[in-house]
Amino acid sequence: MYNSQLTTFVQVADSGSFNKAAEALYISSTAVIKQITSLESNLGVQLFHRSPRGLKLTEAGKSIYRDAQYIIQYCKDSVVRAKNAAEEGDKVIR
């Protein structure tokens, strides 16, 4: 329902590492790096400061991080609401 790159982005931000995020998401670190690079390219901003000590969010990254958490939760809630509506619609009163 939403761009799965957002989930990857949040996981990378939370873990501070491409490798740790890859482990948590059960995908390769190469896939994580490609998703983040693609997301940065699509947005036109750098999301992380990369250094030998790890990753740190840029100011743009911090802004996207807050919004990404909201978007992900909103989409999950939306699916729950839709399922609840479908279940209510299936009830027939005679």
Secondary structure, DSSP 8 states (H G I E B T S, - for coil): ---HHHHHHHHHHHHTSHHHHHHHHTS-HHHHHHHHHHHHHHHTS--EEEETTEEEE-HHHHHHHHHHHHHHHHHHHHHHHHHHHHHHHT----
